[in-house]
Amino acid sequence: MQKKILLALIALTFAFAPATAERIKHEEKIIEAITLMDEGKYVPSIRILRDVLATDSTNYHARYELGYAYYLAGNYRQSAAMYEPLVDYPEANDQTFSMLGNALDMAGDRKRALAVYYDGIKRFPNSGKLHVELGTMALIDGDSKTAMACYLRAVKVAPDYTPGFYRTAMLLFNSHRPDLIILDLGLPDMDGLNVLKHVRESSLTPIIVLSARGGEMDKVEALNMGANDYVTKPFGSEEFLARVRTALRVASHRSENGMFPGRKFEMEGLAIDYDARSVSVGGEQIRLTQTEYNIVALLSAHVGKMLTYDFIIHEIWGYNDTGSIKKLQVNMANIRKKLGDKPGKKNYIINELGVGYRM
């Protein structure tokens, strides 16, 4: 009896060996196709995946990736045709419905796309992705109320799905226009710098960045991308509140007085007349060179914001070389001396070593 069982197992092994070998070969081909897609080579990727499906028409992985290759190549109808049967496969998940809906939407069939998202939510009610897809379609149609409801639903059912929080935050920002944004760069599954970039594309709202990254280049990158201030964790509450008050005061000053030539700038005894190109402290005229005045005017135009060395050098001299930072530091030392800035006292210009200057 044992001999018969052993012979049966051996027979099954030989029967499945070719199928297993072929499956492994197909997976290798699919990986090759994905690599080509990553390189932007969609035509050869499509060819390989179609070859796999020619011998294994029910291969979920191959059909899914072929749909994605068509999508990347801009052939949205073909992409939808690949994804449509996949929603009935046992391997189907919320991403399958999402990609089918996206392909249909891009092909111009919004009605079917919406139906796919709703069908997907019936199968996967806790999918943050599908709730966000519905919200985005509502937002495109100008229905911000429905969009917000969808985004909040995504946050509730899928608290680990970061785009739900991101979309909610951006919709709140665009609809309420806050006076100040406090942005933590340590967002889960998302780079806070992308949020910073997105906000700066449409708004000058002051942004204070919080981060555990205290490296010089981290600060420079955030400031160059438009952050008004950078606070490294851990920090004291009094210092942080002082920075918040400064950012709000600067924003108020800008809204009231503007920041363009033809106006006057005043701050705690420091006065700049942009038309006359003159600077005074406590009513006393300060004699500055042309370069020194240009630096002071630049800092005042961005009052409250830390300007990096590279930014100042580019704005003042239009180029950067090995001696540029030293040249800037010499000019800045002269400016601070003339303005009466002294170590240990409240000064008009603040220097953060290795990063830049702020007025």
Helices and strands as residue ranges (DSSP letters): H 2-38, H 42-55, H 60-72, H 76-83, G 84-88, H 94-106, H 110-123, H 128-140, H 144-157, H 162-176, E 181-184, H 192-200, E 207-211, H 216-224, E 229-232, H 237-257, E 264-267, E 270-273, E 278-281, E 284-286, H 290-301, E 307-308, H 309-317, H 324-339, E 350-352, E 356-358
